[in-house]
């Protein structure tokens, strides 16, 4: 991971907020993916699923796996920033429009 130099305090706060929002968004995505997998599996809980059902379960499982990996990466980026002050080379989408960020 490429790192940037330490930013001024106001920018650090904006980065921290963006990383935190990204992490929360990834948690929500994992939750949605998990619910989709549960729904797919519930339809076939007592019988062997047909081909379309198996495909739906595989897709939902893959989406959950990807969402989980993205969540772990977001958590790691937040942790690295909080502990070491490391700014990820690619900031979450929220930072690209820093003017849109509102810090209370």
Helices and strands as residue ranges (DSSP letters): E 3-4, H 9-42, H 51-84, E 87-88, H 93-96, G 98-100
